[in-house]
Structure formats: structure tokens, C-alpha cells
Amino acid sequence: MDQVTIGFAPTRRNLFSAEAAIEYANLTREKLKELKINFVDILDINEDGLIYDDQGVEKAAEKFKAAKIDGLFIANENFGTEYAVARLAKKLDVPVLLWGPMDEPPAEDGSRLRDTQCGLFAIGKVLRRFKVPFTYIKNSEIDSAAFAQGVQDFIKVCNVVKTFNNTRILQVGPRPFDFWTVICNEGELLERFNIQLSPIPLPELMEEINRVKAENYPAVQQTIDYFTENTEVQITAEQLEMVAALKVALQSLCEKYGCNAGVIQCWTALQDLIGILPYASLSLLQEEGIPFVCETDVHGAISELLVEAASLGEHRAIFADVNCRHPENENAELLQHLGVFAYQTAETKPILPPRHFVFDYPGSVAFRAIKDEYTLCRFDGDNGEYSLLMGTAKGTDGPFNQGTYLYLEFENLNRMEFKFVEGPYIHHVAAVRKNVVPILYEACKYLGVAPDFYDPIEEDVKAYLRGDTV
């Protein structure tokens, strides 16, 4: 599981009970620990361990920056000091979570201790004035399911944002000429999103393959052993060695250039150089948490990073072509590729066949993926506008296919088809076996990317995020 750290910033206002605010801040701390949330506290910044003045803001900001927090949790323990927490949030530039515990009934004399909800309205307005996007958990009890769900979902949102903001993609070779669909704007990705590409030519990959064979053969042998133990190998020992060496070389180049994902010109110059297809190698990289996709589809690699991050790294993705309609089910579709599904998604034993019907080369991998509910995700853009398409579908039966494949049944396949044809999306998608649509939707407000759906589910997603169902 991916690790996320948040800064805990409870706040109070002097007009209301400081004692009650301290009590509720401590109760919140205990709940975060119970939920196993990794957080940085501010008990040492002042006597109360609460934000309410500029001095506390400066101390908290310094501490949170040093800890490199991934998100900020503003807990409004009484009315709160809206300008103080807004100043703190502005300094940190990380996703912000806002919540306050539900107020207790008035005392017999009609007085109130905290007025937490009223303060939440004030903080929300001032955060908007500061142009700080934020996530909100409804005013609720500390022990409520809404609070637990909201905090845990926020951690996943932070992970998506953290991943997006720290993405560097190894680009091995230029895009194949025939694939105009995967054109991307490298400068725009850097300028708008700080997404960096590290391009290398195919000869550098060849040099790295030769190097790992000569200097790091134990890693190559370990990869050969993995394939032998977990795959029905139908290729020669020499071909399998090249599959393993390619995997180790790509992993090594990712480490050399500080990349968390990669794309590759998978055909046809590569086959002329090394005599194999790269897909089995990519499948194993996917399994080990390095999304590596074909046809130099940079936006596809970003899609996979995001959808995996939304599950906190619990699930590895499939990366697939959206190929063709099911021959009998009008709402089902084939998702298939020559083998860039992670091994853990396999329902049938993986096979390394001698060829695939598309290419007469070894190096593909073949299995049917697990039938389950999947979240589909596609980051894409053109003409200076970027969006994130998302939605769900369920695995279903269908005819046998070569390569890695899965049939998914949609609520209405026509809606999905029109989205992919009319754009800005293409025929490649990433998908994980978990419904993470609300996480991706909420993350979009921090990414500067427009959320998009192929099914009319936005109001359902908002209802989930409001906690209507818990």
C-alpha cells in the first residue's frame, strides 16, 4: 500500500470554549490513530495544540513543510479562526480536508459551547477567497461512518495528487508513425502539470540490455525464474532470456532517470533490434508497480498511475485497447492487448506463446483477466484542454481471444463508444478492480483537470462524497 502523510491542524476561536475545542481536538487525534492515519500533529506549537493566530500558522507551516505532508486536515473544533487556517492552507499548496464535529445540544440556559457548523461555513468561504480548493466531510460525529469514510477517501485523493504531481515518464523511442492518436504535448504537460518526460533512443535501451546481461545477470535470472514458475512458457530459453533482460533493463533505466512510469515504441523497430515483443516484460513491470505502456502512449501511462493511486496501490491495473463489441451482448465490449495486464489480474494461468496473430514474434503474454467490477480511467487532452474520463463496468463472459483480454459489460455501451469516438480520448484505457470513481472525481479539483463520465453518474458520485449513503 502507498504511504500518505497528512498534517493535522485543529482550530478554535477565542469567543467560544477553548476547553471544549481542546477536548474535541484530542478526540479527533485518537480517532485518526484508530483509523491508522499517518499524521503530523501540532501539539508542540502552542499550549493548546490548535491554530488560532499568525504565530501558530507560521510554526505549523514550518513543521508541515519539513515533514513533506501530502495533505492538510483542518478540523474545526469550535467556530474556528477562518483566516488563520486559510493562511496555513495557502502556504502549503496541498489538498485540504475540512470537517468539524457535530455540535452538542445547547445547555439548559440556552448557551452553546462551539458553533462548529457555523464556523465551517465561514472557513469554506475564506478558503474560496484564498483560491484554495478543499474537500469537505459533512458536519458529523467523530465516531460516525461518514467521518471514517471521508478521511480514508481523502488519503486516497492525496495519493492521486501526490502521484500526479511527481510523475516522470521514461519514453523509450518516438511514437510509432502509424499511431497519431498518441501524440502528446511534452511542453504543455511540463508547464501545466509538472509532468516530465525522459526520452531515450532505442540504441540506449539496447546498450542497457547488454549491460544488465553482463553486469547484473542475477536480476535477469530471477526474472527468468519468475516467468518459469508463474507462466506456461512456450518460447525458447534464448527468447525468454531476452524477455527477462528487457524487463530488467527498462526497470534499471527508470531508476537511472528517476521515473515512476514508462512508455515504449513497441513496434516494429524494437523487434528488428532484439527479436521479441516487449509485452511480457511490460506485464511484469506492471506487476511490480511500474506502469509501462505501449505505443509511447504518455497519456495512457498517466491514466494508469492515477487509477492505481486511487486504490492506494492496493490494485495493479490492466492497460488495454478497447477493441470491439461482444458478438452477443449489446452492452459488452472486448478489452484486449498483447500483454500489458499486471500478472495479479490473471484469472487463467499466463502463457508465453511463440507468437501473436498481430505479430510473428515471441514476447507477448496471454491470459483472461479476472471478471469483477472495474473502474476505467483515461487522462487525455487536445487543443489545450485536458480531462479525465471515468466510470465503471463489470466483467462478463465472452469468446476466447489471444493476448491478455477481458470482456466488460457497461450500463450503456453506446454512451462509452461515443465518448471514445468524439474525444478527446483514444482506444487505450487503464482499469482497476475497485470502484475508485469518487476518488478520481474529487482529485480532479486539485489536478486542474476536468472530470468526465461516460455514464450519467455525477450526482451519484456527489451524493457519495456528501456522505448521503452512510
C-alpha positions as CSV (number, residue, x, y, z in Angstrom):
1,M,0.0,0.0,0.0
2,D,1.2,3.5,-0.8
3,Q,2.1,5.8,2.1
4,V,0.4,9.1,2.6
5,T,1.1,11.7,5.4
6,I,-1.3,14.5,6.4
7,G,-0.9,17.5,8.6
8,F,-3.4,17.7,11.4
9,A,-4.5,21.4,12.0
10,P,-7.3,21.7,14.5
11,T,-8.6,25.2,15.0
12,R,-10.6,27.3,17.5
13,R,-11.9,30.8,18.0
14,N,-11.4,32.7,21.3
15,L,-15.1,33.7,21.6
16,F,-16.1,30.0,22.2
17,S,-14.9,27.5,24.7
18,A,-11.2,26.7,24.4
19,E,-11.6,23.8,26.8
20,A,-14.3,22.2,24.6
21,A,-12.1,22.8,21.5
22,I,-9.1,21.1,23.1
23,E,-11.3,18.2,24.2
24,Y,-12.6,17.6,20.7
25,A,-9.2,18.1,19.1
26,N,-7.9,15.3,21.3
27,L,-10.8,13.1,20.5
28,T,-10.1,13.7,16.8
29,R,-6.5,12.7,17.3
30,E,-7.5,9.5,18.9
31,K,-9.9,8.7,16.1
32,L,-7.2,9.3,13.4
33,K,-4.9,6.9,15.3
34,E,-7.7,4.3,15.5
35,L,-8.2,4.6,11.7
36,K,-4.4,4.2,11.3
37,I,-4.0,7.5,9.6
38,N,-0.4,8.7,9.3
39,F,-0.4,12.3,10.5
40,V,1.8,15.1,11.8
41,D,0.5,16.9,14.8
42,I,0.9,20.4,16.2
43,L,0.7,19.8,19.9
44,D,4.1,21.5,20.3
45,I,3.3,24.8,18.5
46,N,1.4,26.3,21.5
47,E,-0.2,25.4,24.7
48,D,-3.5,24.3,23.1
49,G,-2.1,22.5,20.1
50,L,-4.6,24.5,18.0
51,I,-4.4,27.0,15.1
52,Y,-5.9,30.5,16.0
53,D,-3.2,33.1,15.3
54,D,-0.4,34.0,13.0
55,Q,2.3,32.7,15.3
56,G,0.7,29.3,15.3
57,V,0.3,29.4,11.5
58,E,4.0,30.1,10.9
59,K,5.1,27.3,13.3
60,A,2.7,24.8,11.9
61,A,3.6,25.7,8.3
62,E,7.3,25.2,9.1
63,K,6.7,21.8,10.7
64,F,4.4,20.6,8.0
65,K,6.8,21.6,5.2
66,A,9.7,19.9,6.9
67,A,7.6,16.7,7.2
68,K,6.6,17.0,3.5
69,I,3.0,16.3,4.2
70,D,0.7,15.2,1.3
71,G,-2.5,16.8,2.6
72,L,-3.8,19.1,5.3
73,F,-6.7,18.3,7.6
74,I,-8.4,21.3,9.1
75,A,-10.6,20.2,12.0
76,N,-12.9,22.9,13.1
77,E,-13.2,22.1,16.8
78,N,-15.3,25.1,17.7
79,F,-16.2,28.1,15.4
80,G,-12.6,28.2,14.3
81,T,-10.4,31.0,13.1
82,E,-11.1,31.1,9.4
83,Y,-8.4,33.4,8.2
84,A,-5.7,31.6,10.2
85,V,-6.4,28.1,8.7
86,A,-6.8,29.7,5.2
87,R,-3.4,31.3,5.5
88,L,-1.9,28.0,6.6
89,A,-3.5,26.1,3.7
90,K,-2.3,28.8,1.2
91,K,1.3,28.4,2.4
92,L,1.3,24.6,1.9
93,D,-0.3,24.0,-1.5
94,V,-1.5,20.5,-0.8
95,P,-5.0,19.0,-0.8
96,V,-7.1,20.3,2.1
97,L,-9.7,18.4,4.1
98,L,-12.3,20.4,6.1
99,W,-14.5,18.9,8.8
100,G,-15.9,19.7,12.2
101,P,-17.6,17.5,14.9
102,M,-21.3,18.0,15.2
103,D,-22.4,20.4,18.0
104,E,-23.8,19.2,21.2
105,P,-27.3,20.4,22.3
106,P,-27.4,23.9,24.0
107,A,-27.1,24.0,27.8
108,E,-30.2,24.4,29.9
109,D,-29.6,28.2,30.0
110,G,-29.6,28.2,26.2
111,S,-25.8,28.9,25.8
112,R,-23.7,27.0,23.2
113,L,-20.1,25.9,23.5
114,R,-18.8,25.6,20.0
115,D,-21.0,26.6,17.0
116,T,-18.8,24.3,14.8
117,Q,-21.1,24.1,11.8
118,C,-21.4,27.9,11.6
119,G,-17.6,28.2,11.6
120,L,-17.4,25.6,8.8
121,F,-19.5,27.9,6.6
122,A,-17.0,30.7,7.3
123,I,-13.9,28.7,6.7
124,G,-15.3,27.4,3.4
125,K,-15.9,31.0,2.2
126,V,-12.5,32.2,3.2
127,L,-10.7,29.2,1.5
128,R,-12.5,30.2,-1.7
129,R,-11.3,33.8,-1.3
130,F,-7.8,32.4,-1.0
131,K,-8.4,30.2,-4.1
132,V,-7.6,27.1,-2.0
133,P,-9.6,24.0,-3.3
134,F,-10.7,21.8,-0.5
135,T,-12.6,18.5,0.3
136,Y,-15.4,18.6,2.8
137,I,-16.7,16.0,5.1
138,K,-20.2,16.7,6.4
139,N,-20.6,18.0,9.9
140,S,-20.8,14.7,11.8
141,E,-19.9,12.8,14.9
142,I,-16.3,11.7,15.4
143,D,-17.4,8.1,15.6
144,S,-19.6,8.3,12.5
145,A,-19.2,6.2,9.4
146,A,-19.2,9.4,7.4
147,F,-16.1,10.7,9.2
148,A,-14.2,7.5,8.8
149,Q,-15.1,7.1,5.1
150,G,-14.3,10.8,4.4
151,V,-10.9,10.7,6.0
152,Q,-9.9,7.4,4.3
153,D,-11.1,8.7,0.9
154,F,-9.2,11.9,1.4
155,I,-6.0,9.9,1.9
156,K,-6.6,8.2,-1.5
157,V,-7.2,11.6,-3.1
158,C,-3.9,12.9,-1.6
159,N,-2.2,9.8,-3.1
160,V,-3.6,10.6,-6.6
161,V,-2.5,14.2,-6.3
162,K,0.9,13.3,-5.0
163,T,1.4,10.8,-7.8
164,F,0.3,13.2,-10.5
165,N,2.5,16.0,-9.2
166,N,5.6,13.8,-9.1
167,T,5.3,12.0,-12.4
168,R,8.3,11.5,-14.6
169,I,7.8,9.1,-17.6
170,L,10.6,7.2,-19.4
171,Q,10.0,7.5,-23.1
172,V,11.8,4.7,-25.0
173,G,11.9,5.7,-28.6
174,P,9.5,8.0,-30.6
175,R,5.9,7.1,-31.2
176,P,5.3,4.6,-34.0
177,F,4.5,6.6,-37.1
178,D,1.1,5.0,-37.6
179,F,-0.1,6.0,-34.1
180,W,-1.1,9.6,-34.5
181,T,-3.6,9.1,-31.6
182,V,-0.8,9.0,-29.0
183,I,0.6,12.4,-29.9
184,C,1.1,14.4,-26.7
185,N,2.4,17.9,-26.0
186,E,5.5,17.4,-23.8
187,G,6.0,21.1,-23.1
188,E,2.4,21.6,-22.1
189,L,2.5,18.6,-19.7
190,L,5.5,20.2,-18.1
191,E,4.2,23.7,-18.0
192,R,0.7,22.9,-16.7
193,F,1.2,19.8,-14.6
194,N,4.9,19.4,-13.9
195,I,4.7,16.0,-15.7
196,Q,8.2,15.3,-17.1
197,L,9.3,13.1,-19.9
198,S,12.7,11.4,-20.0
199,P,13.2,10.4,-23.7
200,I,15.9,7.9,-24.7
201,P,16.6,6.4,-28.1
202,L,16.3,2.7,-28.8
203,P,20.1,2.2,-29.1
204,E,20.4,3.3,-25.5
205,L,17.9,0.6,-24.5
206,M,20.0,-2.0,-26.4
207,E,23.1,-0.9,-24.6
208,E,21.3,-1.3,-21.2
209,I,20.1,-4.8,-22.2
210,N,23.7,-5.8,-22.9
211,R,24.9,-4.2,-19.7
212,V,22.4,-6.0,-17.4
213,K,23.3,-9.3,-19.1
214,A,26.9,-8.7,-18.4
215,E,26.8,-7.0,-15.0
216,N,23.5,-7.9,-13.4
217,Y,22.7,-11.3,-14.6
218,P,21.3,-12.4,-11.2
219,A,18.4,-10.0,-11.7
220,V,17.9,-11.4,-15.2
221,Q,18.0,-15.0,-13.8
222,Q,15.5,-14.0,-11.1
223,T,13.1,-12.7,-13.7
224,I,13.6,-15.9,-15.8
225,D,12.7,-17.9,-12.7
226,Y,9.6,-15.8,-12.1
227,F,8.3,-16.4,-15.6
228,T,9.2,-20.1,-15.4
229,E,7.3,-20.5,-12.1
230,N,4.3,-18.5,-12.9
231,T,3.8,-18.9,-16.6
232,E,3.4,-21.7,-19.2
233,V,6.5,-20.9,-21.2
234,Q,6.2,-21.8,-24.9
235,I,9.2,-19.9,-26.2
236,T,12.9,-20.9,-26.3
237,A,15.4,-20.3,-23.5
238,E,17.2,-17.7,-25.5
239,Q,13.9,-15.8,-26.2
240,L,13.0,-16.0,-22.5
241,E,16.3,-14.6,-21.5
242,M,15.8,-11.6,-23.8
243,V,12.3,-11.1,-22.3
244,A,13.8,-11.1,-18.8
245,A,16.8,-8.9,-19.8
246,L,14.4,-6.3,-21.4
247,K,12.4,-6.2,-18.2
248,V,15.5,-5.6,-16.0
249,A,16.9,-3.1,-18.5
250,L,13.7,-1.0,-18.5
251,Q,13.5,-1.1,-14.7
252,S,17.1,0.0,-14.5
253,L,16.5,2.9,-16.9
254,C,13.5,4.0,-14.8
255,E,15.8,4.1,-11.8
256,K,18.5,5.9,-13.7
257,Y,16.2,8.7,-14.9
258,G,14.1,8.9,-11.7
259,C,10.9,7.7,-13.5
260,N,7.8,6.2,-11.9
261,A,6.3,5.0,-15.3
262,G,7.3,4.4,-18.8
263,V,6.2,4.2,-22.4
264,I,7.9,2.4,-25.3
265,Q,7.9,2.3,-29.1
266,C,6.8,-1.3,-29.1
267,W,6.9,-1.9,-32.8
268,T,8.4,-2.5,-35.2
269,A,12.0,-1.2,-34.9
270,L,12.3,-2.9,-31.5
271,Q,11.7,-6.4,-32.9
272,D,14.4,-5.7,-35.5
273,L,16.8,-4.9,-32.7
274,I,16.1,-7.6,-30.1
275,G,13.9,-10.1,-31.9
276,I,11.0,-10.1,-29.4
277,L,7.8,-8.2,-28.5
278,P,8.1,-6.2,-25.2
279,Y,4.7,-7.0,-23.7
280,A,5.5,-9.8,-21.3
281,S,8.3,-7.7,-19.9
282,L,5.9,-4.8,-19.5
283,S,3.4,-7.1,-17.8
284,L,5.9,-7.9,-15.1
285,L,6.9,-4.3,-14.7
286,Q,3.1,-3.5,-14.2
287,E,3.0,-6.2,-11.6
288,E,5.9,-4.6,-9.7
289,G,4.3,-1.2,-9.6
290,I,5.9,0.5,-12.6
291,P,3.2,1.2,-15.2
292,F,4.9,0.7,-18.6
293,V,2.7,1.0,-21.6
294,C,2.9,0.5,-25.4
295,E,3.0,2.7,-28.4
296,T,4.5,5.6,-26.4
297,D,1.1,6.5,-25.0
298,V,2.2,9.0,-22.4
299,H,-1.4,9.9,-21.5
300,G,-2.1,6.2,-21.1
301,A,0.8,5.9,-18.6
302,I,-0.6,8.9,-16.6
303,S,-4.1,7.2,-16.6
304,E,-2.7,4.1,-15.1
305,L,-0.7,5.9,-12.4
306,L,-3.9,7.8,-11.4
307,V,-6.2,4.8,-11.2
308,E,-3.7,2.7,-9.2
309,A,-3.0,5.6,-6.9
310,A,-6.8,6.0,-6.3
311,S,-6.7,2.5,-4.7
312,L,-3.7,3.4,-2.6
313,G,-1.7,0.9,-4.7
314,E,-3.8,-2.0,-3.4
315,H,-4.6,-3.0,-7.0
316,R,-2.5,-3.1,-10.1
317,A,-4.1,-2.1,-13.4
318,I,-4.9,-3.6,-16.7
319,F,-4.0,-1.4,-19.6
320,A,-5.9,-2.3,-22.7
321,D,-7.1,-1.5,-26.2
322,V,-10.9,-1.0,-26.3
323,N,-11.3,-3.4,-29.2
324,C,-14.7,-4.5,-30.4
325,R,-18.2,-5.2,-29.3
326,H,-19.3,-8.5,-27.8
327,P,-20.8,-10.7,-30.6
328,E,-24.0,-11.4,-28.5
329,N,-24.2,-8.9,-25.6
330,E,-25.1,-5.4,-27.0
331,N,-23.6,-3.7,-23.9
332,A,-20.4,-5.7,-23.6
333,E,-17.0,-4.8,-25.0
334,L,-13.7,-6.6,-25.5
335,L,-10.7,-5.1,-23.8
336,Q,-7.5,-6.7,-25.1
337,H,-3.8,-6.3,-25.6
338,L,-0.7,-8.3,-26.4
339,G,0.1,-8.4,-22.7
340,V,0.3,-5.3,-20.6
341,F,-2.0,-6.5,-17.9
342,A,-0.4,-7.0,-14.5
343,Y,0.0,-10.7,-13.6
344,Q,-2.1,-10.3,-10.4
345,T,-5.1,-9.6,-12.7
346,A,-4.9,-13.0,-14.3
347,E,-7.8,-15.5,-13.9
348,T,-6.2,-18.1,-16.2
349,K,-2.6,-19.2,-16.0
350,P,-0.4,-16.8,-18.1
351,I,1.1,-18.2,-21.2
352,L,4.2,-17.0,-23.1
353,P,3.2,-18.1,-26.7
354,P,5.6,-18.3,-29.6
355,R,3.6,-15.6,-31.5
356,H,0.5,-13.4,-31.5
357,F,-1.8,-13.1,-34.5
358,V,-0.8,-9.5,-34.9
359,F,3.0,-10.1,-34.9
360,D,5.0,-13.2,-35.7
361,Y,7.3,-12.7,-32.8
362,P,7.6,-14.1,-29.2
363,G,7.3,-11.8,-26.2
364,S,3.6,-11.4,-25.7
365,V,1.7,-12.9,-22.8
366,A,-1.7,-14.4,-22.8
367,F,-4.4,-14.8,-20.1
368,R,-8.0,-13.9,-19.4
369,A,-8.3,-11.2,-16.6
370,I,-10.5,-11.7,-13.5
371,K,-14.1,-10.9,-14.0
372,D,-15.0,-8.2,-11.5
373,E,-16.2,-4.7,-11.2
374,Y,-13.6,-2.3,-12.8
375,T,-13.1,1.4,-12.7
376,L,-12.0,2.6,-16.2
377,C,-9.9,5.8,-16.4
378,R,-8.4,7.8,-19.3
379,F,-6.5,11.0,-18.9
380,D,-6.3,12.8,-22.2
381,G,-6.5,16.1,-24.0
382,D,-6.1,18.1,-27.1
383,N,-6.3,21.8,-28.2
384,G,-5.1,22.8,-24.7
385,E,-7.9,21.2,-22.7
386,Y,-7.5,18.1,-20.5
387,S,-10.0,15.9,-18.9
388,L,-10.3,12.6,-17.0
389,L,-12.8,10.1,-18.3
390,M,-14.0,7.7,-15.6
391,G,-16.7,5.1,-15.0
392,T,-17.3,1.5,-14.1
393,A,-18.2,-1.7,-15.8
394,K,-18.5,-5.4,-14.8
395,G,-16.6,-8.4,-16.1
396,T,-18.6,-10.9,-18.2
397,D,-18.1,-14.0,-20.3
398,G,-17.1,-13.8,-23.9
399,P,-15.3,-15.7,-26.7
400,F,-11.6,-16.7,-26.4
401,N,-9.0,-14.2,-27.5
402,Q,-5.3,-14.2,-27.8
403,G,-3.2,-12.0,-25.6
404,T,-4.5,-10.6,-22.4
405,Y,-8.2,-9.9,-22.5
406,L,-11.4,-9.2,-20.6
407,Y,-15.0,-8.6,-21.6
408,L,-16.7,-5.8,-19.7
409,E,-20.5,-5.1,-19.6
410,F,-21.5,-1.5,-19.5
411,E,-24.7,0.1,-18.4
412,N,-25.0,1.5,-21.9
413,L,-22.1,0.8,-24.3
414,N,-23.3,3.4,-26.8
415,R,-22.5,6.2,-24.3
416,M,-19.0,4.9,-23.8
417,E,-18.4,4.4,-27.5
418,F,-19.5,8.0,-28.3
419,K,-17.1,9.3,-25.7
420,F,-14.2,7.5,-27.2
421,V,-15.0,8.4,-30.8
422,E,-15.8,12.1,-30.1
423,G,-12.9,12.5,-27.8
424,P,-10.5,13.8,-26.6
425,Y,-10.0,10.1,-25.7
426,I,-8.4,7.3,-27.6
427,H,-8.8,3.5,-27.6
428,H,-6.5,2.9,-24.6
429,V,-7.8,2.7,-21.1
430,A,-6.4,1.8,-17.6
431,A,-8.7,-0.1,-15.2
432,V,-8.5,-1.5,-11.6
433,R,-10.7,-3.9,-9.8
434,K,-12.2,-1.4,-7.4
435,N,-14.7,1.4,-7.6
436,V,-12.5,4.5,-7.2
437,V,-14.6,6.9,-9.3
438,P,-15.4,9.2,-6.4
439,I,-11.7,9.4,-5.5
440,L,-10.7,10.3,-9.1
441,Y,-13.6,12.8,-9.3
442,E,-12.5,14.6,-6.1
443,A,-8.9,14.6,-7.1
444,C,-9.7,16.5,-10.3
445,K,-10.3,19.7,-8.4
446,Y,-6.6,19.6,-7.3
447,L,-5.2,18.4,-10.6
448,G,-6.6,21.2,-12.7
449,V,-8.3,18.6,-14.9
450,A,-12.0,18.4,-15.8
451,P,-13.8,15.3,-14.6
452,D,-15.8,13.5,-17.3
453,F,-18.1,10.5,-17.3
454,Y,-19.4,8.1,-19.9
455,D,-22.5,7.3,-17.7
456,P,-24.7,10.0,-16.1
457,I,-23.4,9.3,-12.6
458,E,-22.0,12.6,-11.4
459,E,-24.9,13.2,-9.0
460,D,-24.5,9.8,-7.5
461,V,-20.7,10.5,-7.0
462,K,-21.5,13.8,-5.3
463,A,-24.0,12.0,-3.1
464,Y,-21.4,9.5,-2.0
465,L,-18.9,12.3,-1.3
466,R,-21.5,14.1,0.8
467,G,-22.0,11.0,2.8
468,D,-25.7,10.7,1.9
469,T,-25.4,6.9,2.0
470,V,-23.6,6.4,5.3
